[in-house]
């Protein structure tokens, strides 16, 4: 077997496995599918039955003027097509019901997978691809899981029924199908491979389209300030042109498939006419038989054409399902811990901790040793890229240390369950994340959702946020918009601090928590944070050294290492990197 044929065979086997798994989603609604299948069978069977009655209509009704047929045939026709109409109504609604439920189930499963995947996954690809799986790719599986099934069952029953009619009426004329069947099989096989290849490329391209739009919408201010409209428009044009090109390939394949099937069909019909017109047969075939066989073949050819074209829907759905199942099969965050940590004392130790990011093999941390005693404040300072954020990202296990270990209360922190470990940590970052909802919902977020209104207000007051919250039309129940876009940067940061105050966790991480505040707000927040940091183990990342002068210890980081450590006074006396940074900031503030 050649390498190309071997790859096709392997792909076909993989496709069957993917499709079988996809049909497992549909199988959850088997009663509805069963009723729909009965409807499809009635539809195809009624059409075949009507075709079989064309012979008596032609031979007895039109030629012999049979009074019985003259009276009852119109009612039979109405009855047959009434049965078809009811069957089509029930079947289409049933499959539509299954389709929407399958799509929703897949969307929920993919979204649930996103929630349990490690943080490293979200940096491995563009967010547009991640969003596109929910909004676009999951919709593509509806066709393969239900629509393709519907067409396959309905048209297959029609083909079988019409073939039976042809055999029953004339075995001789049915020989014309010998031209048709092999050619249809070859066309379907070629079309299937073509659809399969193009459909996979379309999935990735739609993610690029979504990502491009998302970037332009989020950065609409920068686009306007820097006059990037033309550049953004050109970039979107390139991406959308590529998507259009791939979709046109699907259209072209479908058109070629339909045209080829039509050509083969005309040869089969011509073959049947040729057989019927032979001198030895022309006197033995009645007009009714000829019309019945001709109509049955026409109906069968239309069904075969639809069966060939259903490959587009099926292969698109399989490519989409393959993409989605790849996400569902990704391993979740490693949670090997067995101990449930009720409330930590906050005794934190980093022992020879190293971190290498797997994506680009960048060594972010190198042999970091640091002890954070319970209830103390440790400040991390240093140039951008020195490893400060990488170090604190290890605490909630967003990343795992490549070497060394981290001890919490004397135990390796991987021995604790992820949920109980993260329950011990409150985090206020430089890039504040708020959700579209009310002030109260953002302060009492997640596991804090059961907090009383009094506790929420107390946390907001401690964060000096009530001064602007009280001015909102609905107070703490006022809407703040997507990402808090109805609030200023300082207001958003104070809500994030209120959230941390409400959590009341024994470990606190502050990553430039006052960076978006004006001088007056910063003074108020510093007072709130002093109160919050009391009796908590706190790690502070700070660029403004004036905010961490009273820290119990300051660790100066450079190129992933701690190069200096001590109190503010000790480090100034050392006259090293910290002293140089302090002098630079002092002169800048003096200027």
Protein Blocks (a to p, Z undefined) as FASTA:
>chain_A
ZZklmmmmmmmmmmmmmmmmmmmmmmmmmmmmmmmmmmmmmmmmmmmmmmmmmmmmmmmm
mmnopaklmmmmmmmmmmmmmmmmmmmmmmmmmmmmmmmmmmmmmmmmmmmmmmmpcfkl
mmmpcfklmmmmmmmmmmmmmmmmmmmmmmmmmmmmmmmmmmmmmmmmommlmmmmmmmm
mmmmmmmmmmmmmmmmmmmmmmmmmmmmmmmmmmmmmmmmmmmmnopmmmmmmmmmmmmm
mmmmmmmmmmmmmmmmmmmmmmmmmmmmmmmmmmmmpmklmmmpcfklmmmmmmmmmmmm
mmmmmmmmmmmmmmmmmmmmmmmmmmmmpccdddfbfbdcfbdghiacdehiacddfklo
pafbghiacdddehiacddeddehilpmmmmmmmnomaccfbdcddeehiafklpcfklm
mmmpccddfbdcddeddfklmmmgcjlmmpcfklmmmmmmmnopmmmmmmpmnlmmbceb
jhhlmbcfklmmmmmmmmmmmnopabdcdehkllmpcfklmmmmmmmmmmmmgopacddd
dfblmlmmmgfbdcddeehiafbgcdfklmmmnopmklmmmmmmmmmmmZZ
